[in-house]
């Protein structure tokens, strides 16, 4: 081990350390002053006071004095030493400088040798190769107490290594065996290869494996960054790459893929579609990037799991500066996504399929639209083409670009455009890596989903890839073991390979278990659960449903399995052949599947339930949702308010009398002034008293200006606006800020951070058209009633007489629909198989103050 190649240093001796830097500067300054004084003394001694002698041999004397001064510095003496105060000071300073230089040199050598020995004795440490912005972000996720060795070609590594006394830095080429030996890679627990070049990272991976093969460790985990998503996917499916022997576990990770998984973990698209009040999932993608393509594929994989599966396949509209290049890239990556696709151009629309001969059903309704490359922003007419109405359809918008500033600027301009057009009223997810760019995204004070810009893929969110890869792999293994326990081990076709222990499973089966974990949030949502922050845990059977619902969910399980296989390139065939990716059950309707296969889908649900079952007394994060709708008249007297305060809490008591446990409540309400607002406030107070988690879902189908306008017309003088009294000013409709903050400002008690809005407004409607079109207003209010009736378990209504049908869109109509059913033309808001029962109706009769 040579000292020249080993650049291991500790904090107090590295180049960037303030103490060492000051000592070096002080030593240099002392030597320079001493040498200068010695030079002056020798020169004065040599020349003397004779001017002729000075002019005759000046250069000779100068060179001689310089030579004597150098000797003074090095040997602290010289031949004919002049006797003067200048020389005495020079001798002292040069002595100090000489000793200081020797000590600094020895300090470096001793420290290098000491810390080289320390690194060679490390075990179970982490080695990080490549300290770019991703590597720096990752270091923030690793405990300072954990031994860490950093390798990089650049000297910029030294400041990074100041994080702790247990962090060591090596400047060198990681493909060089000597560099890896100096980093003690052979005894490392984890090696992270984070360079920016895929080929070089793979070469480093081979060099690391050569070192770890000679190790006495049983297994070393090697995580390799691969920017090409197709290459990363192929490598992870290849056993020779991922696990060539028992000493390695290699994972190729793609940053875009990791960011997408994190995004869909936090934002379940099925639930988001419901909160948007949609019949189906509809994703708009702006920008042609690897992240966008990964998000599109994951969106399609998860699409079977939602309450809206009986409304057809999901739709994706992608806006790209080069539609043809986008199509070619999709054809190379995932041709199955192009089974039903259209490319729109100025010259017309061209339908295109990756395989004209295939009779496989389409997985997605894909539309690719041209977009200006400079602005990266669609025209207003494009918004109208993609969402023509009359019902809103866009679930979410995804914006990405090659750099953060471009993506954030596009998201901000797009939000302004869709506001002015009153279309695409959906949240914008923007791919951004740095906090600096995201800081420019000013979130509006309202909690309306349509106004939100949600950053995804931040480096700090995806930097802990070591932990994420480990946790995800452990979860997949636990899921496989849970399935292993749940299954009856029927030896159906192809099941033999899936019944093996985890370490013996084929990589394709391991990948399916990882996807089963990825699917779990959407699957849980489809079964009527809400997921709170934290690890997935439950204290009950999360799929304790009626048999009809279990069968329907098992059918979705089969659809998701088929979607995964088709996206992975499998085709339908009469005989199964795993080598050629042909499967005889692809395209088979669920009802026609053999009983053993349908039993297998049910076992998957059992495995999911067993996987999330909490041990001990941990507070569960998977909770059963109870939906309570609160509606009623706008006119509320003081006596009616007291009745609401008295009777609404009894709605919760009724569940206890029936022996039902309330785990989580979603309050559904239009939140109009009067009974809606007062009732919601009372219910929230009761929930908080009982420590029951909740969220407020405000269902809107009209502009807020219009709602407040009609409310002010109906509220009598002295009437109750909310639990806290009448409105502060009759000019609230003119106060734009009050209108924009209606949900936050009108009722101060409604402070739940999880409150949000279901937007049922017709796209493109303005306040003027709304106020002038009575039929449009009635239809919008009836859409709200349909949503409440089809999504609620209990409807609480302040209403006088149910025998009076009332007007279209009124409270009486909603309660009558709850008894008799929603008319077909408004039956849009829930899959039939997931409706557990008709909503329970609780009416509260208004009371006059007189």
C-alpha positions in Angstrom: 0.0 0.0 0.0 1.8 3.1 -1.2 1.4 6.5 0.4 1.3 8.2 -3.0 -1.8 6.4 -4.1 -3.5 6.5 -0.7 -5.2 9.8 -0.1 -7.1 9.0 3.1 -7.1 12.0 5.4 -9.0 12.9 8.5 -10.7 16.1 9.3 -7.8 17.9 11.0 -5.3 17.3 8.3 -7.3 17.7 5.1 -6.6 20.6 2.7 -9.8 22.4 3.6 -9.2 22.2 7.4 -8.8 25.7 8.8 -6.2 24.8 11.5 -3.9 23.0 9.1 -4.3 25.7 6.4 -3.3 28.4 9.0 -0.3 26.3 10.1 0.9 25.9 6.5 0.5 29.6 5.8 2.3 30.6 9.0 5.2 28.3 8.2 5.5 29.7 4.6 5.3 33.3 5.9 8.0 32.6 8.6 10.3 31.0 6.1 9.9 33.8 3.6 10.6 36.5 6.1 13.6 34.7 7.5 15.0 34.1 4.0 14.5 37.7 3.0 16.2 39.0 6.1 19.1 36.6 5.6 19.4 37.6 2.0 19.6 41.3 3.0 22.1 40.6 5.7 24.4 38.5 3.4 24.1 41.1 0.6 25.0 43.9 2.9 27.9 41.9 4.3 29.2 41.0 0.8 29.0 44.4 -0.8 30.0 46.5 2.2 30.4 50.3 1.7 32.6 50.3 -1.4 30.6 51.6 -4.4 33.1 50.3 -7.0 32.9 46.9 -5.5 29.2 47.0 -5.5 29.0 48.0 -9.2 31.7 45.6 -10.3 30.3 42.3 -8.9 26.7 43.0 -8.1 25.2 39.9 -9.6 27.9 37.7 -8.2 27.2 39.1 -4.7 23.4 38.8 -5.2 23.7 35.1 -6.2 26.1 34.4 -3.4 23.8 36.1 -0.9 20.9 34.1 -2.2 22.8 30.9 -1.9 23.9 31.7 1.6 20.3 32.6 2.5 19.0 29.3 1.1 21.6 27.5 3.1 20.5 29.4 6.2 16.9 28.2 5.6 17.8 24.6 5.0 20.8 24.1 7.3 20.3 27.1 9.6 24.0 28.2 9.0 26.3 29.4 6.2 30.0 29.9 5.6 31.0 33.4 6.7 28.0 34.4 8.8 27.7 38.2 9.3 27.3 39.4 12.9 24.2 41.6 12.9 20.8 41.8 14.5 19.2 41.1 11.1 21.0 37.9 10.7 20.1 36.7 14.2 16.4 37.3 13.5 16.8 35.5 10.2 18.5 32.5 11.8 15.6 32.3 14.4 12.8 32.5 11.8 14.3 30.0 9.4 14.9 27.6 12.3 11.2 27.8 13.3 10.1 27.4 9.7 12.3 24.4 9.2 11.0 22.6 12.3 7.4 23.5 11.4 7.8 22.1 7.9 9.3 18.9 9.2 6.5 18.5 11.7 3.8 19.2 9.2 5.3 16.7 6.8 5.5 14.1 9.6 2.0 14.9 10.7 0.7 14.2 7.2 2.7 11.0 6.9 1.7 9.6 10.3 -2.0 10.6 9.9 -2.1 9.0 6.4 -0.6 5.8 7.7 -2.8 5.8 10.8 -6.1 6.4 8.9 -5.0 4.0 6.1 -4.7 1.3 8.8 -8.1 2.4 10.2 -9.8 2.0 6.8 -8.2 -1.4 6.3 -9.7 -2.6 9.6 -13.3 -1.4 8.8 -16.0 -3.9 8.3 -19.7 -3.6 7.3 -19.0 0.0 6.2 -20.5 1.8 3.2 -18.5 2.9 0.1 -19.9 5.7 -2.0 -18.3 6.0 -5.5 -19.0 9.3 -7.3 -19.7 12.4 -5.2 -21.9 14.5 -7.4 -25.1 16.3 -6.4 -26.8 13.0 -5.9 -24.0 11.6 -3.8 -24.0 14.8 -1.6 -27.7 14.5 -1.1 -27.4 10.9 -0.2 -24.8 11.6 2.5 -27.4 13.7 4.3 -29.4 10.5 4.7 -26.6 8.5 6.3 -25.9 8.7 10.0 -22.6 10.5 10.8 -21.8 7.6 13.2 -21.8 5.1 10.3 -18.3 4.4 8.8 -18.2 5.8 5.3 -15.6 5.8 2.6 -15.9 8.2 -0.3 -14.2 7.7 -3.7 -14.0 10.4 -6.4 -11.6 11.6 -9.1 -11.9 15.2 -8.1 -10.3 17.0 -5.2 -13.7 18.5 -4.4 -14.2 15.4 -2.3 -12.3 16.9 0.6 -14.9 19.4 1.8 -17.6 16.7 1.6 -15.6 14.5 3.9 -15.9 17.0 6.8 -19.3 15.5 7.7 -17.8 13.4 10.6 -14.7 11.9 12.0 -15.8 8.5 10.6 -15.9 9.7 7.0 -12.8 8.9 4.9 -12.0 10.2 1.4 -10.0 8.7 -1.4 -9.1 10.6 -4.6 -8.7 8.1 -7.4 -10.2 6.0 -10.2 -12.6 3.4 -8.8 -11.9 1.1 -11.8 -8.4 0.8 -10.4 -8.0 -2.2 -8.1 -5.5 -0.4 -5.9 -8.1 2.3 -5.2 -10.7 -0.2 -4.2 -8.2 -2.1 -2.0 -7.4 1.2 -0.2 -11.1 1.7 0.4 -11.4 -1.8 1.8 -14.3 -2.6 -0.6 -13.8 -6.3 0.1 -15.3 -5.9 3.6 -17.9 -3.3 2.8 -21.6 -4.0 3.5 -22.9 -1.7 0.8 -21.2 -0.2 -2.3 -23.1 2.7 -4.0 -21.9 3.5 -7.5 -23.3 6.9 -8.4 -21.3 8.2 -11.4 -23.0 9.9 -14.3 -21.9 7.5 -17.1 -23.7 4.1 -17.4 -20.8 2.3 -19.1 -18.3 3.5 -16.5 -20.6 2.6 -13.7 -20.9 -1.0 -15.1 -17.1 -1.2 -15.4 -16.7 -0.1 -11.7 -19.3 -2.7 -10.7 -17.2 -5.4 -12.3 -14.1 -4.1 -10.5 -15.9 -4.0 -7.2 -17.2 -7.6 -7.7 -13.7 -8.8 -8.4 -12.7 -7.4 -5.0 -15.7 -8.6 -3.1 -15.4 -12.1 -4.5 -12.2 -12.5 -2.5 -13.9 -11.3 0.7 -14.8 -13.4 3.6 -18.1 -11.6 3.8 -21.1 -13.7 3.0 -22.8 -11.1 0.8 -22.1 -7.5 -0.4 -24.9 -5.3 -1.7 -23.9 -3.3 -4.8 -26.2 -0.5 -6.0 -25.4 0.8 -9.4 -26.9 4.0 -10.9 -28.1 3.4 -14.5 -29.7 6.5 -16.2 -31.0 4.5 -19.2 -34.4 3.1 -17.9 -34.5 0.3 -20.4 -31.0 -0.8 -19.6 -31.8 -0.7 -15.8 -34.9 -2.8 -16.3 -33.0 -5.3 -18.5 -30.1 -5.6 -16.0 -32.4 -6.2 -13.1 -34.1 -9.0 -15.0 -30.8 -10.7 -15.8 -29.7 -13.2 -13.1 -26.0 -13.0 -14.2 -26.1 -9.3 -13.3 -28.1 -9.3 -10.1 -26.9 -12.4 -8.4 -24.0 -14.2 -10.1 -23.0 -16.0 -6.9 -23.8 -16.0 -3.2 -21.4 -13.1 -2.4 -23.2 -10.4 -4.3 -26.6 -8.8 -4.5 -26.5 -6.2 -7.3 -29.3 -3.7 -8.0 -29.4 -1.3 -10.9 -31.4 1.7 -9.9 -32.8 4.4 -12.2 -33.4 7.8 -10.6 -36.6 8.5 -12.7 -38.0 5.2 -11.8 -37.3 5.7 -8.1 -38.9 9.2 -8.2 -42.0 7.8 -9.9 -42.4 5.1 -7.3 -42.2 7.7 -4.5 -44.7 9.9 -6.2 -47.3 7.1 -6.6 -46.7 6.0 -3.1 -47.7 9.5 -1.8 -50.5 10.2 -4.3 -52.8 7.2 -5.0 -54.2 8.0 -8.4 -57.4 6.1 -7.8 -58.1 8.2 -4.7 -57.1 11.3 -6.5 -59.6 10.5 -9.3 -62.3 10.2 -6.7 -61.4 13.4 -5.1 -61.6 15.0 -8.5 -65.1 13.5 -8.9 -64.2 11.7 -12.1 -65.5 8.7 -14.0 -62.1 7.5 -15.0 -58.4 8.3 -14.6 -57.1 10.8 -17.1 -53.4 11.9 -17.0 -52.0 14.8 -18.9 -48.2 14.7 -19.5 -46.3 17.8 -20.5 -42.7 17.2 -21.6 -40.9 14.3 -23.2 -38.5 13.0 -20.5 -37.6 9.6 -19.1 -39.5 10.6 -15.9 -42.6 11.2 -17.9 -42.4 7.9 -19.7 -41.8 6.0 -16.5 -44.8 7.8 -14.9 -47.0 6.9 -17.8 -46.2 3.2 -17.6 -46.7 3.1 -13.8 -50.0 4.9 -14.2 -51.1 2.2 -16.6 -49.9 -0.6 -14.3 -52.0 0.7 -11.4 -55.0 1.6 -13.4 -57.0 -1.7 -12.8 -57.1 -0.8 -9.0 -59.7 1.9 -8.7 -63.3 2.4 -8.1 -63.7 3.5 -11.7 -62.6 0.3 -13.4 -66.0 -0.4 -15.0 -65.7 2.9 -17.0 -63.0 1.6 -19.4 -59.3 2.0 -19.8 -57.4 5.1 -18.5 -56.5 7.9 -20.9 -53.2 9.7 -21.3 -52.6 12.8 -23.3 -48.9 13.5 -23.8 -47.7 16.8 -25.2 -44.3 16.5 -26.8 -42.1 18.8 -29.0 -41.4 15.7 -31.2 -44.4 13.4 -31.3 -42.7 11.0 -33.7 -39.7 10.6 -31.5 -41.9 10.0 -28.5 -43.8 7.3 -30.4 -40.6 5.6 -31.4 -39.3 5.7 -27.9 -42.5 4.2 -26.6 -42.4 1.5 -29.3 -38.9 0.5 -28.2 -39.7 0.6 -24.4 -43.4 -0.5 -24.1 -45.1 -1.3 -27.5 -48.1 -2.6 -25.6 -49.0 1.0 -24.6 -49.5 1.9 -28.3 -52.2 -0.6 -29.0 -54.7 2.2 -29.0 -53.0 5.5 -29.8 -53.4 8.6 -31.8 -50.8 11.1 -33.0 -52.3 14.5 -33.5 -50.6 16.9 -36.0 -51.5 20.1 -37.9 -52.3 17.9 -40.9 -54.7 15.7 -39.0 -54.9 12.8 -36.7 -53.1 9.5 -37.3 -54.1 6.3 -35.4 -51.1 4.1 -34.8 -50.5 0.7 -33.3 -47.3 -1.0 -32.4 -48.6 -4.4 -33.6 -51.4 -4.3 -36.1 -51.7 -8.1 -36.0 -52.3 -8.3 -32.2 -55.8 -8.7 -31.0 -54.9 -7.9 -27.4 -57.1 -5.4 -25.7 -55.7 -1.9 -25.3 -54.2 -1.0 -22.0 -54.5 2.8 -22.4 -56.2 5.3 -24.6 -53.0 7.3 -25.6 -53.0 10.6 -27.5 -49.7 12.3 -28.4 -50.0 16.1 -29.2 -47.4 18.5 -30.7 -46.2 21.3 -28.5 -43.9 24.3 -29.0 -40.4 23.3 -27.9 -39.5 26.8 -26.6 -42.5 27.5 -24.4 -43.2 23.9 -23.5 -46.7 25.2 -23.0 -50.0 24.1 -24.7 -52.2 26.6 -26.5 -55.6 27.4 -25.0 -57.3 25.6 -27.8 -55.4 22.4 -26.8 -57.0 22.5 -23.4 -60.4 22.6 -25.0 -59.5 19.7 -27.3 -58.2 17.4 -24.5 -61.1 18.3 -22.1 -64.1 19.4 -24.2 -66.7 18.8 -21.4 -69.4 18.7 -20.4 -67.9 16.9 -17.4 -64.4 17.4 -16.0 -62.1 14.6 -16.9 -58.4 15.4 -16.1 -57.2 13.6 -13.0 -53.7 15.0 -12.8 -51.1 16.9 -14.8 -47.5 15.9 -14.9 -44.9 18.5 -16.0 -41.2 17.6 -16.6 -38.3 19.1 -18.5 -34.6 18.7 -18.9 -33.9 21.2 -16.2 -35.7 22.3 -13.0 -36.1 26.0 -13.9 -37.8 25.1 -17.2 -40.1 22.6 -15.6 -41.2 24.9 -12.7 -41.7 27.9 -15.1 -43.9 25.7 -17.3 -45.9 24.6 -14.3 -46.5 28.1 -13.1 -47.5 29.4 -16.6 -49.8 26.3 -17.1 -51.5 27.0 -13.8 -52.3 30.5 -14.9 -53.5 29.3 -18.3 -55.8 26.6 -17.0 -57.3 29.1 -14.5 -58.1 31.6 -17.2 -59.7 28.8 -19.3 -61.3 27.1 -16.4 -60.2 23.7 -17.7 -57.8 21.0 -16.6 -58.8 21.8 -13.0 -56.4 19.3 -11.6 -53.2 19.3 -9.5 -49.9 19.8 -11.3 -47.1 17.4 -10.4 -43.8 19.0 -11.4 -40.5 17.0 -11.6 -37.9 19.1 -9.8 -34.7 18.0 -8.1 -33.6 21.1 -6.3 -35.2 23.1 -3.5 -34.1 26.3 -5.0 -36.3 25.9 -8.1 -39.3 24.6 -6.0 -39.0 27.7 -3.7 -40.5 29.8 -6.6 -43.7 27.7 -6.5 -46.1 29.8 -4.4 -48.9 27.6 -3.1 -52.3 29.4 -3.0 -53.9 29.7 0.4 -56.9 27.6 -0.7 -56.8 23.8 -0.4 -58.4 23.2 -3.8 -56.6 20.5 -5.6 -56.9 22.4 -8.9 -54.6 25.1 -7.7 -51.9 23.0 -6.3 -48.4 22.5 -7.8 -46.8 19.5 -6.1 -43.0 19.0 -6.5 -42.0 15.4 -7.0 -38.6 13.7 -7.4 -36.7 16.1 -5.1 -33.2 14.8 -4.5 -33.6 14.6 -0.8 -36.7 12.4 -1.4 -35.0 9.9 -3.5 -31.4 10.2 -2.1 -31.9 7.5 0.5 -31.9 4.8 -2.2 -29.8 2.5 0.0 -32.6 2.4 2.5 -35.3 2.4 -0.1 -33.8 -0.5 -2.1 -33.3 -2.4 1.1 -36.8 -1.7 2.4 -38.5 -2.4 -0.9 -36.7 -5.7 -1.3 -37.5 -6.7 2.3 -41.2 -5.8 1.7 -41.2 -7.9 -1.4 -39.7 -10.8 0.5 -42.2 -10.4 3.3 -45.1 -10.3 0.8 -43.8 -13.5 -0.8 -43.6 -15.2 2.6 -47.1 -14.0 3.5 -48.4 -15.4 0.2 -46.5 -18.6 0.9 -48.3 -18.9 4.3 -51.7 -18.0 2.8 -51.7 -20.3 -0.2 -52.9 -23.9 -0.2 -49.9 -24.6 -2.5 -52.0 -25.9 -5.3 -49.6 -27.1 -8.0 -51.3 -25.3 -10.9 -49.5 -24.6 -14.1 -46.5 -22.4 -13.5 -47.0 -22.1 -9.7 -44.1 -24.5 -8.9 -41.5 -21.8 -9.4 -43.4 -19.3 -7.3 -43.5 -21.6 -4.3 -39.8 -21.6 -3.8 -37.9 -19.7 -1.0 -37.1 -16.1 -1.8 -33.4 -16.7 -2.6 -34.3 -19.4 -5.1 -37.0 -17.4 -6.9 -36.5 -16.4 -10.5 -35.9 -12.6 -10.9 -39.1 -12.3 -12.8 -41.0 -13.6 -9.8 -39.1 -11.4 -7.5 -40.1 -8.4 -9.7 -43.7 -9.4 -9.5 -43.6 -9.4 -5.7 -42.0 -6.0 -5.7 -44.9 -4.8 -8.0 -47.4 -6.4 -5.6 -46.0 -4.1 -3.0 -46.2 -1.1 -5.4 -49.8 -2.0 -6.2 -50.8 -2.3 -2.5 -51.8 1.3 -1.9 -54.2 1.3 -4.9 -55.5 -2.1 -3.9 -56.2 -1.0 -0.4 -57.9 2.1 -1.6 -60.2 0.1 -3.9 -61.2 -2.0 -0.9 -62.5 1.1 0.9 -59.4 2.0 3.0 -57.6 5.3 3.6 -53.9 5.3 4.1 -52.4 7.6 6.8 -48.7 8.6 6.8 -46.3 6.0 7.9 -45.5 2.3 7.2 -48.4 0.2 5.9 -49.9 -1.5 9.0 -53.4 -2.6 10.0 -54.9 -4.3 13.0 -57.7 -6.1 11.1 -58.3 -7.9 7.8 -58.2 -5.0 5.3 -60.2 -7.1 2.8 -63.0 -8.1 5.1 -65.6 -7.6 2.3 -68.7 -9.3 1.1 -68.0 -12.2 -1.3 -69.2 -10.3 -4.3 -66.7 -7.6 -3.5 -63.9 -10.1 -2.9 -64.6 -11.7 -6.3 -64.6 -8.3 -8.0 -61.3 -7.3 -6.3 -59.8 -10.7 -7.3 -60.9 -9.9 -10.9 -58.9 -6.6 -10.6 -56.0 -8.6 -9.4 -56.1 -10.7 -12.5 -56.4 -7.6 -14.7 -53.3 -6.1 -13.0 -51.4 -9.3 -13.6 -52.3 -9.3 -17.2 -51.4 -5.6 -17.6 -48.0 -6.3 -16.0 -47.3 -9.2 -18.4 -48.3 -7.3 -21.5 -46.2 -4.3 -20.5 -43.3 -6.7 -20.0 -43.7 -8.0 -23.6 -45.6 -11.2 -23.0 -48.1 -12.4 -25.7 -51.0 -14.7 -25.8 -50.4 -18.3 -27.1 -51.9 -21.7 -26.9 -49.0 -23.1 -25.0 -47.1 -21.3 -22.2 -43.4 -20.7 -22.8 -41.6 -18.5 -20.3 -38.4 -18.3 -22.4 -40.3 -16.7 -25.3 -42.7 -14.9 -23.1 -45.9 -16.6 -24.3 -48.7 -17.3 -21.9 -51.9 -19.3 -22.5 -54.0 -17.4 -20.0 -53.4 -13.9 -21.4 -56.7 -12.6 -22.8 -58.8 -15.1 -20.9 -61.8 -13.5 -19.2 -61.7 -13.9 -15.4 -65.0 -15.9 -15.4 -63.4 -18.4 -17.8 -60.2 -19.0 -15.8 -59.7 -22.4 -14.2 -60.8 -22.5 -10.5 -57.2 -23.0 -9.3 -56.1 -19.7 -11.0 -59.1 -17.8 -9.5 -58.2 -19.2 -6.2 -54.7 -18.0 -6.7 -56.0 -14.4 -7.1 -57.9 -14.7 -3.9 -54.7 -15.9 -2.2 -53.0 -12.7 -3.3 -55.6 -10.7 -1.4 -55.0 -12.9 1.7 -51.3 -12.4 1.3 -51.8 -8.6 1.1 -53.9 -8.7 4.3 -51.3 -10.8 6.1 -48.5 -8.5 4.9 -49.9 -5.4 6.5 -51.1 -7.0 9.7 -49.5 -5.0 12.5 -47.8 -6.8 15.4 -48.2 -5.4 18.9 -50.0 -2.3 19.7 -48.7 -0.1 16.8 -51.3 2.5 15.6 -52.5 1.3 12.2 -52.0 3.5 9.1 -54.5 1.5 7.0 -58.0 2.5 8.3 -61.5 1.8 7.1 -63.1 4.9 5.7 -66.6 6.0 6.9 -68.1 8.7 4.7 -70.6 11.1 6.3 -72.3 13.6 4.1 -73.6 16.9 5.6 -76.1 18.9 3.7 -79.1 21.1 4.5 -80.9 24.4 4.0 -79.1 27.7 3.9 -81.7 29.3 6.2 -80.6 28.4 9.7 -82.1 30.0 12.8 -80.5 30.1 16.2 -82.8 27.4 17.4 -81.9 25.2 14.4 -78.3 25.7 15.1 -78.8 24.4 18.7 -80.6 21.3 17.3 -77.7 20.6 14.9 -75.3 20.9 17.8 -77.4 18.5 19.8 -78.2 15.8 17.2 -75.2 15.5 14.8 -72.9 13.9 17.4 -75.5 11.2 17.8 -74.6 10.0 14.2 -71.3 8.8 15.6 -73.0 7.2 18.7 -75.2 5.2 16.3 -72.2 3.3 15.0 -71.2 2.3 18.5 -74.7 1.1 19.3 -74.5 -1.2 16.3 -71.2 -2.5 17.4 -69.3 -0.8 14.5 -65.9 0.8 15.0 -65.2 4.1 13.3 -61.5 4.3 12.2 -61.5 7.3 9.9 -64.2 9.7 8.7 -64.4 11.6 5.5 -66.9 14.5 5.7 -68.5 15.1 2.3 -70.3 18.5 2.0 -70.8 21.3 -0.4 -69.9 23.5 2.5 -72.5 26.1 1.6 -73.1 28.7 4.3 -75.8 27.6 6.8 -76.5 24.0 7.6 -73.5 22.6 5.6 -71.0 24.7 7.4 -72.5 24.5 10.9 -73.1 20.7 10.6 -69.5 20.1 9.5 -68.1 22.2 12.3 -70.2 20.3 14.9 -69.1 16.9 13.4 -65.5 17.9 13.4 -65.7 18.9 17.0 -67.2 15.6 17.9 -64.6 13.7 16.0 -61.7 15.6 17.7 -63.3 14.9 21.1 -63.3 11.2 20.3 -59.8 11.4 18.8 -61.0 10.0 15.5 -58.9 11.0 12.4 -60.9 12.7 9.7 -60.7 14.8 6.5 -63.0 17.3 5.0 -64.0 16.8 1.3 -65.7 19.9 -0.1 -67.9 19.0 -3.2 -68.1 22.0 -5.6 -70.0 22.3 -8.9 -70.3 26.1 -9.1 -68.0 29.1 -9.0 -67.5 30.2 -5.4 -68.6 33.8 -6.3 -72.0 32.3 -7.4 -72.4 30.2 -4.3 -71.8 33.1 -2.0 -74.1 35.3 -4.1 -77.0 32.9 -3.8 -76.2 32.3 -0.1 -76.4 36.0 0.7 -79.7 36.3 -1.1 -81.2 33.4 1.0 -79.7 34.0 4.4 -82.2 36.2 6.3 -81.2 39.2 8.3 -79.7 37.8 11.5 -79.5 34.3 10.2 -76.7 32.0 11.1 -73.8 31.8 8.6 -71.7 29.3 10.4 -71.2 28.1 14.0 -69.7 31.4 14.8 -72.4 33.7 13.5 -73.5 35.6 10.4 -71.1 36.9 7.7 -68.9 39.8 8.8 -69.8 41.9 5.7 -72.5 41.8 3.1 -69.9 42.7 0.5 -68.1 39.4 0.8 -68.9 38.5 -2.8 -66.8 41.5 -3.8 -63.9 40.5 -1.6 -61.9 38.3 -3.9 -59.6 37.2 -1.2 -62.4 36.0 1.0 -63.8 34.0 -2.0 -60.5 32.4 -2.8 -60.0 31.4 0.9 -63.6 30.4 1.4 -62.9 26.9 2.8 -60.1 28.2 5.1 -61.5 31.6 6.1 -65.3 31.2 6.3 -65.3 28.6 9.1 -62.1 28.9 11.2 -62.9 25.6 12.9 -62.4 23.7 9.6 -58.6 23.5 10.1 -57.8 20.0 9.0 -54.7 19.9 6.9 -56.1 17.0 4.9 -59.2 18.9 3.7 -59.5 19.1 0.0 -62.0 19.8 -2.8 -63.9 17.6 -5.3 -64.3 19.8 -8.4 -67.5 18.9 -10.4 -67.6 22.2 -12.3 -68.2 22.0 -16.0 -65.0 22.8 -17.9 -65.0 26.3 -19.5 -67.9 27.7 -17.5 -67.5 31.3 -16.5 -69.4 33.2 -13.8 -71.5 35.0 -16.4 -72.6 31.9 -18.2 -73.4 30.2 -14.8 -75.5 33.1 -13.6 -77.5 33.3 -16.8 -78.1 29.5 -17.4 -80.6 28.1 -14.9 -80.5 24.6 -16.4 -76.7 24.5 -16.1 -77.0 25.5 -12.4 -79.6 22.8 -11.7 -77.5 20.1 -13.5 -74.4 21.0 -11.5 -76.3 20.9 -8.2 -77.7 17.5 -9.1 -74.2 16.2 -9.9 -73.3 17.2 -6.4 -76.3 15.3 -5.0 -75.4 12.2 -7.1 -71.8 12.3 -5.8 -72.9 12.6 -2.2 -75.5 9.8 -2.4 -73.2 7.4 -4.3 -70.1 7.9 -2.1 -71.6 8.4 1.4 -72.4 5.8 4.1 -74.5 8.2 6.1 -76.3 11.4 4.9 -77.2 13.9 7.5 -79.6 16.5 6.2 -81.3 19.6 7.7 -84.7 19.5 5.8 -88.3 20.2 6.6 -90.4 17.7 4.8 -89.2 14.8 2.6 -92.7 14.4 1.1 -92.1 17.7 -0.7 -89.8 16.9 -3.7 -88.3 20.3 -3.6 -86.3 21.8 -6.5 -83.7 20.2 -8.7 -80.4 19.9 -6.9 -81.9 20.6 -3.5 -81.4 18.8 -0.2 -84.8 17.0 -0.4 -83.8 15.6 -3.9 -80.6 14.3 -2.5 -82.3 12.5 0.4 -84.9 11.1 -1.9 -82.2 9.7 -4.2 -80.6 8.1 -1.2 -83.8 6.1 -0.7 -84.8 5.5 -4.4 -81.5 5.5 -6.3 -79.7 8.0 -8.5 -81.2 8.6 -12.0 -79.2 7.0 -14.7 -78.0 10.3 -16.3 -76.3 11.2 -13.1 -75.0 7.7 -12.1 -71.3 8.5 -12.6 -69.5 8.4 -9.3 -68.9 4.9 -8.1 -68.4 1.3 -9.3 -71.5 -0.8 -8.5 -69.5 -3.7 -6.9 -67.9 -1.4 -4.3 -71.2 0.1 -3.0 -71.5 -1.7 0.3 -75.1 -0.5 0.9 -77.4 2.4 0.4 -76.5 5.3 2.6 -78.2 5.6 5.9 -80.4 8.7 6.1 -80.5 11.0 9.2 -82.8 14.0 8.9 -82.9 16.9 11.3 -85.9 19.1 11.2 -85.3 22.9 11.3 -86.7 24.9 14.3 -88.0 28.4 14.1 -86.9 30.8 16.8 -90.5 31.7 17.4 
